[in-house]
Amino acid sequence: MSADHLQFLKNKFIQDLEVAEEEHTGENEIPLLSHFLGIKGVLEAKEITSSMPICLKNCLYDALSALEECMVLSEKREPRKKKDGPMRGYTLAEHWFMHRTRRMLLRIQRKLVGTAEMGASTSSFSTSLVPVIEMPFTPDRIVEFAYYNFEEQKTKILDGLQNRGKGFQEIVILGIGGSGKTTLARLVSCSHMWEYPRHELWDIKIWIHLSEKLSSGDVVELREIIKNMLKQCKEAETLVDDEDELLEILGNALKGKKYLIVFDGIWDINIDWYLKLKQKLKSVSSVDGHVSSVDGHVIITTRLPHKARMMVGPRNLYHIQPLPLSSMLEIWRYNYKNSFRTLNIYRPKMKDEIVERCDGLPLALNTLAKAIDKRMWKTRDFAALLWERYGSKYWIILINCEDDAMLGNDLLLSCRSFLSDGDMVIDVSELLLQDIFNQVNDFIKRMHPEIVIIWSGNAKANQLMQVIIQCDSYPPILLMPLGSKASTSFSLGWHSFAERI
């Protein structure tokens, strides 16, 4: 029977891919087509036998689901194809989805190839142990900050759990990767921390994090999940390995208590384990067939809408909403204040465009902001040496972006991010020498800088050094080469100033 099931899924994937290739050709071909064709090639070379592990069906289900989503994505892109540029007609959120899907398809292909090489062996398909996460119920700085951005959504989820009556209640937080599902679930579980007086809503809180690797064919074992749940209930470790006995022990541990259980990141295509567990949780929340007055709440986070509906029904779904522009800006400012401050002053349009392209996805913004912050701070080692030598943040930095536009602009933003006064970093490429003199002389009189740093090629460097020595007084000058026309040699006539340079 399992072989028939696998054969059906194999044929369906191959047929659906052929249809997708016919309907989406040329510029409108489906994203990641080469990866789908790679899986197709492996399947066509593979003969399905009764010895094949049935857990391979998870790989095929995931491949079919990814194919369907990529076909939808191709149709969405079609009306936007005239806007092709660096984003190739896709939004940032869609690029993020394709990145995650590409990784998943590569794992599926490796799993299928590995199975072909193993033949009848099923021992390598090890059971996935579900790790216990200890930290979610302690609000950290991320959750505390998220309170102000997710407060309205948190309230809706709590209302969905508490206002539908007593007994067992469940809800799924549904959304694409990086939309903040886990953060929102953590915020709900810690919601009592912001109430006064503090009142804990649940006697027992359990957090089960299901790894992303479950999507590649590993098996979820209910007994391992129950054992992890019992640990978080502070129950003594049990040697029982029978599933039904473990369910009975869990029921006794939860009976008569208010509890919250969070299943974070449901990736597995097989949800039989949850349906069996839910049956036990419902029985715990009832007395002689009547609903108990004790609340039992379950929160699930997933990106799989069809599985979410199968788990909790269509009425218990909450589609997480993208964050507004103001919240996204606040997240950037809170987590990476240096890069935010610098772009906000010197590149406000760039900052706003980056946030808009993140489409309300906190993870996308955090990833980009972190990369930008790291790039801006690439000169921090150089800055640390200067701070150690001169012990001051008051420097004047002159950068000639004409010598190297890309590096010059990077240096401008980097230096402005770590200096206390970003205005002391001057782009001299479009300024007259008299204007440069006026600014530098004014800074020297007001700020008494410890050093003047010049990033430029030879010709402009000589002109800038002449400007500086015409000031009433000037600090030591550090000349840094910039661009292909720069060297460390000085022009004739500078020997009399050697001690000051």
Disulfide bonds with the S-S distance in Angstrom:
none
